[in-house]
Amino acid sequence: MADIAGALLGIGGLTSTLLVPSLWRMRRRTQQLNDDNAIVELYRPDKPDIDICFVHGLGGDRIQTWKWAAQGSEETNVWPADFLPQDAQADHVAVRILSYGYKSIAPTPEYLAQRTLYRHSQQLLSALAEARKDCPRRPLIFVGYSLGGVVIKSALIFSSQAKGPDHLTISVSTTGIVFLGTPHAGSMSRGERYTWQKTLANIIEQTKTGNPSLAKHLDRQSLSLQNRLQPFKALSDNISIVSYYEGKPTPVAGMIVPKPVNRRQPYGDRVDIIDADHANMCRFNSRDNRDYRKVRDEILSLCHEASKRAQENWERHATSKEEEMDSKRFMERIRSEEAEEQTLIDVDQDDFRFQADIPSRNPRFIGRVEEIDLLREELLEECPLPCPSTCAVVNLYGPRGIGKSEIAREFAYANRDKFSSIFWIPATSRHSIEQGLVNIARVLRRQPDSPSSITALRILADSSSDVELDENQLRSTISAVMEWFQSRENPKWLVVFDNLELAPDDSDIAKLIPNTTCVHGHCIITSREPVEWDFVTKHRIGPFSPDESISLLRASTGFSEFNERDLNDLSSALKYIPIALSTAASYISSTRITLQEYIRRLKLTSNAEKGNPPASLKHGLTKVEDVLRNTINNVPTSDKLQHNLSLRIFQVCCVLKMESVCLSIFLSSSFRHSCPGDSMAAIRDLGQHSLVALTEDGRYIVAQGIVLECGLRVFTDDQRRFASQLACESTLSVANSLQEVRDYKAVDNSFAESDIAAVMSRCHSFIKAYSPSSYEWAIDLDIMGRICEKQGRIRDAIVFYDLQVNRNKGTNSALRNTKMRLAMARRISGDNIRAEVLCEELANVDVGASSESTASILQDQFPSDETDIEALRLLKKIAHEESNSEEELDLSKQIAAIQEQRFGIMHLSTLEAVQELAKNLVEVGFYDEAEANIRRVLLSYENTAGASYVKTTESFEILASIRLKQGKYDDAEELFNRALCNHMARLGREHPTTQKCWSQLGQVYDMQGRYDHASKVYEKCLVILNATLGADHPDVLRIRGHKATNSALQNMHEEAEKDLRDILDRTEAYEDMDHDNVKRRTALQLVELLRQDPRADNEEWLEKRVHDLEVQYDLDLHRRIGWIY
């Protein structure tokens, strides 16, 4: 009996053991009837290692959502409680299973956006924090159905931004999410926004909750939902995500959340279909159900990788917190009394010396004593502090060949011991300037270990060292070089921007010129026209004096027997222009022609250019033609091949009509293939007959204009046609060779490229004159256009691009690229209308298009090239210039959407585009949307590159400025401190970038009522920036405006008014956009200050003061301050 009783007790114990979980679950399900808005435990093992939390959707329930019930039967199951625990145990995974419930109705769009996203997300965080208070670091996996997935995303965003550790641990511990029918707002395009809105409306209609007309009013609120979820894209990089979509349509409504058709999935690549409609895809009839097994396997897979991923997340979080604490400790040390008393530190410039390549010194440089002394006085003499902003940049301007570059070169060599580094940048186009700045970065990276190289490498750390840079890498590299120029540890550099050519719409090139005071360094700009920038001191360079001209001719020809009268006559005939004198000297010394004969030919050329010559002159020209014809026919006859080669070279010189042609054309592989032989011997033969001559440096073939003009008349049309083809093909051959040398040997060929572009600018007239047969020549019109564009020959580039587009030959991608370059060239030339037409065609956009049409466009494949992005960027730039902020913002969103679709949510190009979008949103006052986007960018940079990355620092500053505008002053202070710490570590305390960030922190102090602290910050910033940027720099004037506001807040109205009026007086001398913005802002500050005057109660007095400001500073204030009328 005892054995039987024991057996029965054993069976009973076993039975009770089996029944306890079932009874426990029944009690839990009964409990939920009384408390439907909290977390319920569906299963708990003895020692759980992982938490899984289920979150239902709109109109759902924490139990019923997951419950399957057979029709006509009482058979039911709740698979998270009935199936999953058994499968987890079988797979040796100890999981605790939770289910969160919330009141999920949506009577209005606002309720959906605010309650569903905000309130329930916060409640989920609080509930999870309470449930996990004893195990906050335990890995956490979510399963979200429909809009429950949106609640999960929102909760994780709030968690990542939480100050307290209870909520913060949720996002760090989350290792995986399974989305069931959750709509993902993949991008920010209008098409995606429309799809997102439509999906939300379908879900709401299916749940039968709230207002039936809710879907009609979802546009603005659904956009708000989508914008607030942007930061999740950054968080998703640390979370394994699986997305399931419905495989069957719902009756009447059809597919609610279908699988995306775009090439790139919003989150991860683990995407699958469940063979059910939207309403039934979250419940399964048995453990053997195929869809259940798929979901189960993914959940268990997430469980197996959870521990490792959680550890990585916590290590990353610890590193971030340590960096944050380091920032706080660093800032506390900086603010100590000792740091506050720190003064400017003088740096030994010999410790910061670089050797950079500049053009060779001219051993026969003549004269120009006055000009050299002027440069020495402007750039090398000490000036009192604060320096004027025009003391560091000198513009030498004058006509071509006047000797501007020679003066700059001689000054650089003569004073090279006065500078720590000297750089020479060909500035014929924006591209050449950018390439020059990139070359400086490469030079800095190659320097041996020294204080200078350490400084340079620290600043250039986050810029790219690649040979070919994309647009983002180019911007970051140039920005880093500019910061190096402004470094306090880099005090004496000289940069020469040679032969600057400004197109009508190239005003933003000024941003590529280091704009500092002489405390840091100096710039020399040479140009044909004066550079009308306010920070530049201009000096016109004139011709040689008669004595300088004669000295140059004697030195260059080497002939002392020429009498001074003949030399003076030649100098006068050549207008004392240095390049003309040098060319004449080379021709005379090479051909041994008499000085009198050269002057005679020169006069014939001059008279012929004036129009129809008189009969006596015609006779002279005919005589020259006869002489040329005889000479050409008698060029070395002993060797027929040599005769033909000499003839071809002379024919090419004649059709080009250039008095100096670069020799490399006749040494190119293309020319040698068409005209084999010894080109140099042929050129010497031509020289012996006084047809052409080589310059002293051996780079150019020179000829007199009258010889070329008459020679052209001698040749037949077939000869001219062949010579034109030779010129085009040989010129392109040289250009391709130069590109290959630059690519593989990193050689700066800017001077040679400029020469080739000059020849190439003559070629498009041949191509048009001999079309359509010229289209069969061995030429590439697109490359020829690019070469001209790089050298600033925009109009020539437009002609080449137009020819290529009209020719309509090549792949579709190549043709699109040519059209894009044509649009950009037209925009630079000022033809915005035709540029916009091309861009809209390439981008396939219509700013006024409906959301539905945009949605259909979005489903198409993107072009394989990136012309659509380039086109949108150009349209955005045009919109910015036209102050069309609405269109500019719309284009920013399209750019970000395409980048995200093409490269993914974490790609650098995508993040750059989203960051730019955030800036545009701030400009138009959409602070909440801007905050969501910049937080996404900030989280991404912190996760991938770390908190000290340059772009991370920039994101800190943008977010801080947004929080300041939102009135969140404590947050703004913390973020500015993080940015400030990074700036000081990378750039140094006294760098202008650091000081500008510090001044923004002063604004926070003002808003917090810490006026004394803010005043000290402004004063210290102004002391340093006056020395480094100059008293008239826009950034200095802005900070002075902040200081004036600070004075007014402390009731020092007279001092504030005095400062504001001084700022206005200083802006009067400048006409650029930055100073205009400062002037308008300052005037409005002054009006606001006047309103606080007791006399402002008299409206006539106030109106008169405002009117006086308008007249004195040419402003329209009445339109901006409607309170007057």
Secondary structure as the mmCIF struct_conf table of DSSP 4:
data_model
#
loop_
_struct_conf.conf_type_id
_struct_conf.id
_struct_conf.beg_label_comp_id
_struct_conf.beg_label_asym_id
_struct_conf.beg_label_seq_id
_struct_conf.end_label_comp_id
_struct_conf.end_label_asym_id
_struct_conf.end_label_seq_id
HELX_RH_AL_P HELX_RH_AL_P1 ALA A 2 ASN A 34
BEND BEND1 ASN A 37 ALA A 38
STRN STRN1 ILE A 39 TYR A 43
BEND BEND2 ASP A 46 LYS A 47
BEND BEND3 ASP A 49 ASP A 49
STRN STRN2 ILE A 50 VAL A 55
TURN_TY1_P TURN_TY1_P1 LEU A 58 GLY A 59
TURN_TY1_P TURN_TY1_P2 ARG A 62 ILE A 63
HELX_RH_3T_P HELX_RH_3T_P1 GLN A 64 TRP A 66
STRN STRN3 LYS A 67 ALA A 69
TURN_TY1_P TURN_TY1_P3 GLN A 71 GLY A 72
BEND BEND4 SER A 73 SER A 73
STRN STRN4 THR A 76 VAL A 78
HELX_RH_AL_P HELX_RH_AL_P2 TRP A 79 ASP A 82
TURN_TY1_P TURN_TY1_P4 PHE A 83 PHE A 83
HELX_RH_AL_P HELX_RH_AL_P3 LEU A 84 ALA A 90
TURN_TY1_P TURN_TY1_P5 ASP A 91 HIS A 92
STRN STRN5 VAL A 95 TYR A 100
BEND BEND5 PRO A 107 THR A 108
HELX_RH_AL_P HELX_RH_AL_P4 PRO A 109 TYR A 111
HELX_RH_PI_P HELX_RH_PI_P1 LEU A 112 ARG A 119
HELX_RH_AL_P HELX_RH_AL_P5 HIS A 120 ALA A 131
TURN_TY1_P TURN_TY1_P6 ARG A 132 ASP A 134
TURN_TY1_P TURN_TY1_P7 PRO A 136 ARG A 137
BEND BEND6 ARG A 138 ARG A 138
STRN STRN6 LEU A 140 TYR A 145
TURN_TY1_P TURN_TY1_P8 SER A 146 LEU A 147
HELX_RH_AL_P HELX_RH_AL_P6 GLY A 148 SER A 160
TURN_TY1_P TURN_TY1_P9 GLN A 161 GLN A 161
BEND BEND7 LYS A 163 GLY A 164
HELX_RH_AL_P HELX_RH_AL_P7 PRO A 165 SER A 173
STRN STRN7 THR A 174 LEU A 180
BEND BEND8 GLY A 181 GLY A 181
HELX_LH_PP_P HELX_LH_PP_P1 THR A 182 HIS A 184
BEND BEND9 SER A 189 SER A 189
HELX_RH_AL_P HELX_RH_AL_P8 ARG A 190 THR A 207
TURN_TY1_P TURN_TY1_P10 LYS A 208 LYS A 208
BEND BEND10 GLY A 210 GLY A 210
TURN_TY1_P TURN_TY1_P11 PRO A 212 SER A 213
HELX_RH_3T_P HELX_RH_3T_P2 LEU A 214 HIS A 217
HELX_RH_AL_P HELX_RH_AL_P9 ASP A 219 ARG A 228
TURN_TY1_P TURN_TY1_P12 LEU A 229 PRO A 231
HELX_RH_AL_P HELX_RH_AL_P10 PHE A 232 LEU A 235
HELX_RH_3T_P HELX_RH_3T_P3 SER A 236 ASN A 238
BEND BEND11 ILE A 239 ILE A 239
STRN STRN8 SER A 240 GLU A 246
BEND BEND12 GLY A 247 LYS A 248
HELX_LH_PP_P HELX_LH_PP_P2 PRO A 249 PRO A 249
STRN STRN9 THR A 250 THR A 250
TURN_TY1_P TURN_TY1_P13 PRO A 251 ALA A 253
STRN STRN10 GLY A 254 GLY A 254
BEND BEND13 ILE A 256 VAL A 257
HELX_LH_PP_P HELX_LH_PP_P3 PRO A 258 PRO A 260
BEND BEND14 ASN A 262 ARG A 264
BEND BEND15 PRO A 266 TYR A 267
BEND BEND16 ASP A 269 ASP A 269
STRN STRN11 ARG A 270 ILE A 274
BEND BEND17 ASP A 275 ALA A 276
TURN_TY1_P TURN_TY1_P14 HIS A 278 CYS A 282
BEND BEND18 ASN A 285 ASN A 285
TURN_TY1_P TURN_TY1_P15 ARG A 287 ASP A 288
HELX_RH_AL_P HELX_RH_AL_P11 ARG A 290 ILE A 334
TURN_TY1_P TURN_TY1_P16 ARG A 335 ARG A 335
BEND BEND19 SER A 336 SER A 336
HELX_RH_AL_P HELX_RH_AL_P12 GLU A 337 GLU A 340
TURN_TY1_P TURN_TY1_P17 GLU A 341 GLU A 341
HELX_LH_PP_P HELX_LH_PP_P4 LEU A 344 ASP A 346
HELX_RH_3T_P HELX_RH_3T_P4 GLN A 349 PHE A 352
HELX_LH_PP_P HELX_LH_PP_P5 PRO A 359 ARG A 361
TURN_TY1_P TURN_TY1_P18 PRO A 363 ARG A 364
HELX_RH_AL_P HELX_RH_AL_P13 VAL A 369 LEU A 380
BEND BEND20 GLU A 381 GLU A 381
HELX_LH_PP_P HELX_LH_PP_P6 PRO A 384 PRO A 384
BEND BEND21 LEU A 385 PRO A 386
HELX_LH_PP_P HELX_LH_PP_P7 CYS A 387 PRO A 388
TURN_TY1_P TURN_TY1_P19 SER A 389 THR A 390
BEND BEND22 CYS A 391 ALA A 392
STRN STRN12 VAL A 393 TYR A 397
BEND BEND23 PRO A 399 PRO A 399
TURN_TY1_P TURN_TY1_P20 ARG A 400 GLY A 401
BEND BEND24 ILE A 402 GLY A 403
HELX_RH_AL_P HELX_RH_AL_P14 LYS A 404 ALA A 414
TURN_TY1_P TURN_TY1_P21 ASN A 415 ASN A 415
HELX_RH_3T_P HELX_RH_3T_P5 ARG A 416 LYS A 418
BEND BEND25 SER A 420 SER A 420
STRN STRN13 SER A 421 PRO A 426
BEND BEND26 THR A 428 SER A 429
HELX_RH_AL_P HELX_RH_AL_P15 ARG A 430 ARG A 445
TURN_TY1_P TURN_TY1_P22 ARG A 446 ARG A 446
BEND BEND27 GLN A 447 GLN A 447
HELX_LH_PP_P HELX_LH_PP_P8 PRO A 448 PRO A 448
BEND BEND28 ASP A 449 SER A 450
HELX_RH_AL_P HELX_RH_AL_P16 PRO A 451 ILE A 459
TURN_TY1_P TURN_TY1_P23 LEU A 460 ASP A 462
BEND BEND29 SER A 463 SER A 463
BEND BEND30 VAL A 467 GLU A 468
HELX_RH_AL_P HELX_RH_AL_P17 GLU A 471 PHE A 485
TURN_TY1_P TURN_TY1_P24 GLN A 486 GLN A 486
TURN_TY1_P TURN_TY1_P25 ARG A 488 GLU A 489
STRN STRN14 TRP A 493 LEU A 500
TURN_TY1_P TURN_TY1_P26 PRO A 504 ASP A 505
HELX_RH_3T_P HELX_RH_3T_P6 SER A 507 LEU A 512
BEND BEND31 ILE A 513 ILE A 513
TURN_TY1_P TURN_TY1_P27 CYS A 518 HIS A 520
STRN STRN15 GLY A 521 SER A 527
BEND BEND32 ARG A 528 GLU A 529
TURN_TY1_P TURN_TY1_P28 ASP A 534 PHE A 535
STRN STRN16 THR A 537 ARG A 540
HELX_LH_PP_P HELX_LH_PP_P9 PRO A 543 SER A 545
HELX_RH_AL_P HELX_RH_AL_P18 PRO A 546 THR A 557
BEND BEND33 PHE A 562 PHE A 562
HELX_RH_AL_P HELX_RH_AL_P19 GLU A 564 ALA A 573
TURN_TY1_P TURN_TY1_P29 LEU A 574 TYR A 576
HELX_RH_AL_P HELX_RH_AL_P20 PRO A 578 THR A 591
HELX_RH_AL_P HELX_RH_AL_P21 LEU A 595 ALA A 608
TURN_TY1_P TURN_TY1_P30 GLU A 609 LYS A 610
BEND BEND34 GLY A 611 ASN A 612
HELX_RH_AL_P HELX_RH_AL_P22 ALA A 615 ASN A 633
TURN_TY1_P TURN_TY1_P31 ASN A 634 ASN A 634
BEND BEND35 VAL A 635 VAL A 635
BEND BEND36 SER A 638 SER A 638
HELX_RH_AL_P HELX_RH_AL_P23 LYS A 640 LEU A 656
TURN_TY1_P TURN_TY1_P32 LYS A 657 LYS A 657
BEND BEND37 GLU A 659 GLU A 659
STRN STRN17 SER A 660 CYS A 662
HELX_RH_3T_P HELX_RH_3T_P7 LEU A 663 LEU A 667
BEND BEND38 SER A 668 SER A 668
HELX_RH_AL_P HELX_RH_AL_P24 SER A 669 SER A 674
BEND BEND39 CYS A 675 CYS A 675
BEND BEND40 GLY A 677 GLY A 677
HELX_RH_AL_P HELX_RH_AL_P25 SER A 679 GLN A 688
TURN_TY1_P TURN_TY1_P33 HIS A 689 SER A 690
BEND BEND41 LEU A 691 LEU A 691
STRN STRN18 ALA A 693 LEU A 694
TURN_TY1_P TURN_TY1_P34 GLU A 696 ASP A 697
BEND BEND42 GLY A 698 ARG A 699
STRN STRN19 TYR A 700 VAL A 702
HELX_RH_AL_P HELX_RH_AL_P26 GLY A 705 VAL A 714
BEND BEND43 PHE A 715 PHE A 715
HELX_RH_AL_P HELX_RH_AL_P27 ASP A 717 LYS A 745
HELX_RH_AL_P HELX_RH_AL_P28 SER A 750 MET A 760
TURN_TY1_P TURN_TY1_P35 SER A 761 ARG A 762
HELX_RH_AL_P HELX_RH_AL_P29 CYS A 763 ALA A 769
TURN_TY1_P TURN_TY1_P36 TYR A 770 PRO A 772
HELX_RH_3T_P HELX_RH_3T_P8 SER A 773 GLU A 776
BEND BEND44 TRP A 777 ALA A 778
HELX_RH_AL_P HELX_RH_AL_P30 LEU A 781 LYS A 790
TURN_TY1_P TURN_TY1_P37 GLN A 791 GLY A 792
HELX_RH_AL_P HELX_RH_AL_P31 ILE A 794 ARG A 807
TURN_TY1_P TURN_TY1_P38 ASN A 808 ASN A 808
BEND BEND45 GLY A 810 GLY A 810
HELX_RH_AL_P HELX_RH_AL_P32 ASN A 812 ILE A 828
TURN_TY1_P TURN_TY1_P39 SER A 829 GLY A 830
HELX_RH_AL_P HELX_RH_AL_P33 ASN A 832 ALA A 843
TURN_TY1_P TURN_TY1_P40 ASN A 844 ASN A 844
TURN_TY1_P TURN_TY1_P41 VAL A 847 GLY A 848
HELX_RH_AL_P HELX_RH_AL_P34 SER A 851 LEU A 858
TURN_TY1_P TURN_TY1_P42 GLN A 859 GLN A 859
BEND BEND46 ASP A 860 ASP A 860
HELX_LH_PP_P HELX_LH_PP_P10 GLN A 861 PRO A 863
BEND BEND47 SER A 864 GLU A 866
HELX_RH_AL_P HELX_RH_AL_P35 THR A 867 GLU A 881
TURN_TY1_P TURN_TY1_P43 GLU A 882 SER A 883
HELX_RH_AL_P HELX_RH_AL_P36 SER A 885 PHE A 903
TURN_TY1_P TURN_TY1_P44 ILE A 905 MET A 906
HELX_RH_AL_P HELX_RH_AL_P37 LEU A 908 GLU A 923
TURN_TY1_P TURN_TY1_P45 VAL A 924 GLY A 925
HELX_RH_AL_P HELX_RH_AL_P38 TYR A 927 THR A 944
TURN_TY1_P TURN_TY1_P46 ALA A 945 ALA A 945
TURN_TY1_P TURN_TY1_P47 ALA A 947 SER A 948
BEND BEND48 TYR A 949 TYR A 949
HELX_RH_AL_P HELX_RH_AL_P39 VAL A 950 LYS A 965
TURN_TY1_P TURN_TY1_P48 GLN A 966 GLY A 967
HELX_RH_AL_P HELX_RH_AL_P40 TYR A 969 ARG A 986
TURN_TY1_P TURN_TY1_P49 LEU A 987 LEU A 987
TURN_TY1_P TURN_TY1_P50 ARG A 989 GLU A 990
BEND BEND49 HIS A 991 HIS A 991
HELX_RH_AL_P HELX_RH_AL_P41 PRO A 992 MET A 1007
TURN_TY1_P TURN_TY1_P51 GLN A 1008 GLY A 1009
HELX_RH_AL_P HELX_RH_AL_P42 TYR A 1011 THR A 1028
TURN_TY1_P TURN_TY1_P52 LEU A 1029 LEU A 1029
TURN_TY1_P TURN_TY1_P53 ALA A 1031 ASP A 1032
HELX_RH_AL_P HELX_RH_AL_P43 PRO A 1034 LEU A 1049
TURN_TY1_P TURN_TY1_P54 GLN A 1050 ASN A 1051
HELX_RH_AL_P HELX_RH_AL_P44 HIS A 1053 THR A 1067
TURN_TY1_P TURN_TY1_P55 GLU A 1068 ALA A 1069
BEND BEND50 ASP A 1072 ASP A 1072
HELX_RH_AL_P HELX_RH_AL_P45 MET A 1073 ARG A 1091
TURN_TY1_P TURN_TY1_P56 GLN A 1092 GLN A 1092
BEND BEND51 ASP A 1093 ASP A 1093
HELX_RH_3T_P HELX_RH_3T_P9 PRO A 1094 ASP A 1097
BEND BEND52 ASN A 1098 ASN A 1098
HELX_RH_AL_P HELX_RH_AL_P46 GLU A 1099 TYR A 1113
TURN_TY1_P TURN_TY1_P57 ASP A 1114 ASP A 1114
TURN_TY1_P TURN_TY1_P58 HIS A 1118 ARG A 1120
HELX_RH_3T_P HELX_RH_3T_P10 GLY A 1122 ILE A 1124
#
